[in-house]
Amino acid sequence: MTRVEIDLNEDIISILNKLQNINDTGLDLYIPVGAAIFDNILNLKLLRKEMEKTGHVVHFITDDEVGNTLISMLDTDTSTSFMPEDFGNISMSSAGGLLSKIPAILGGLLPKAKVPAINSKALLLIPLVLALCAFGLYKRAGTLRADIKIVVASQSTARSISMKVKKDAESSEELSVLGGKAVSAVLVEKAESTTTGEKLVGEKSEGKVTIFNKTSDEVDLDEGTELNFDDGDEDLVFVLTEDITIPAIYEKDPTDPSSVLVPGEVEADIEASDIGAKFNIDGGETMGVEGYKRSELVAEVVEDLTGGKSETRKIVSEKDKTDLSTSTLSKVTAGAEEALKKNLSVGQKLIEGSSLVSIQKETYSKAVNEEAEKLELVMEVTVSGLTYSEDDLNDLLDKLVAKSMPEEYVISDEGRVVEVDVLGNTDSSILSSVEADLQVTSKTYVVPNISEDDLKDRLKGKSSQEAERIIGSLKDIRSYTVEIRGGIPLFKKVPKDIDKISIEITKSDD
């Protein structure tokens, strides 16, 4: 099966020449909507018969509503062949007289053609032709439309009005209050900074000392007792890591009155009170014992005290957290209004400066005093602001202007210019996320009050002349046009269906 597409204005001869050169006996003929071949069912009959002579079978395919009707009538036609060569040259009968009037009735719906003499076979087609005429007239009547354009005189008016926008309030022209709506957004901002806090970390020096008791009494020293070493620059403190008892001084030879006195002694473990290499002391150095004179108790380092070391490391300070939070909040606040504008609906306007940023949650990577080179912050905030609707603002302005305008005039939507200035947060004005004072300057045009619905009701079913007379009688009309399209020729009127009447009212430029 071969697919063949024809052009919109292609005639029957051109189509036959195109099809007869195709070898395939099966042909799908695709016909566009409004094609000339649908002007007459005879075109389809002639095309099918001529192709059958050459052994071709033609299938007509189209989306044209009239075309499909003709094709269905063609496929169900059981009468004998009705082609131009079947007409005889007989005198016109009464039926022929009726057929001879068909072109005038169609008014151009079917192509103009010379009406041949009618034989008995032709008479069978008269009902079909009449049905096609009626169908054509019906389709033409359904296309009837009226387009009316009116240009009216206009006069400009300008006013500057102070008004207050309030969240969730009802608009009121008496109070000059415009109802506003809240808009909000949730933002998550990530930031980091270098830490500035420092702390000293390391290990303590430790070792052993021998403590000598030069008194005549036994001395008990508790764990934690301090031992002091003077290195010339500062006193270094060490502590005992155990409880000890130091014997009293004794005579080396008790039987010898001139015997030498020997101090009591005990070896003990000590450690530095703080970290750092400065607590690493050489063996042989002496220390004093807290609460005792060196003439009473003295300690001597047995071996070198070792292990003391220290280094400075970066940590998170409270100031680091505060500074990072402040800078991040400042960044979020700077972009808050742009974030809110993304959530606005059509015609919704954000009042500049009304945004409020509230911190909902802060998550830091490190706590205060924890070691870290960098501090990271994830800040979650809620941003809210105050908005108003352009339509609501225009409605309120119209009501305020209408108070001083005659009833027979209305405000035109054309050429409207509205400027809104936010007064800010001062002693005499408010600017917040729930209330704001505005100064609104409005320039509009006043035009005659013409109701389109009432005018359509007056015009429906009227002739062009009657319609023009009605429109011309309206007040302050500068110009107008009435165009009636489609329908049946010589019987055109404004449609009775008001949905098929289009009225466009515009203001004059002067």
Secondary structure, 3 states (H helix, E strand, C coil): CEEEECCCCCCHHHHHHHHHCCCCCEEEEEECCCCHHHHCHHHHHHHHHHHHHCCCEEEEEECCHHHHHHHHHHHHCCCCCCCHHHCCCCCCCHHHHHHHCHHHHHCCCCCCCCCCCCCHHHHCCHHHHHHHHHHHHHHHHCCCEEEEEEEECCEEEEEEEEEEEEECCCCECCCCEEEEEEEEEEEEEEEEEECCEEEEEEEEEEEEEEEEECCCCCEEECCCCEEEEECCCCEEEEEECCCEEECCCEECCCCCCCCCEECEEEEEEEEEEEECHHHCCCCCCEEEECCCCCCCEEEEECCCCECCEEEEEEECCHHHHHHHHHHHHHHHHHCHHHHHHCCCCCCEEECCCCCEEEEEEEEECCCCCCECCEEEEEEEEEEEEEEEEHHHHHHHHHHHHHCCCCCCEEEEEEEEEEEEEECCCCCCCCECCCEEEEEEEEEEEEEECCCHHHHHHHHCCCCHHHHHHHHHCCCCEEEEEEEEECCCCCCCCCCCCHHHEEEEEEECCC
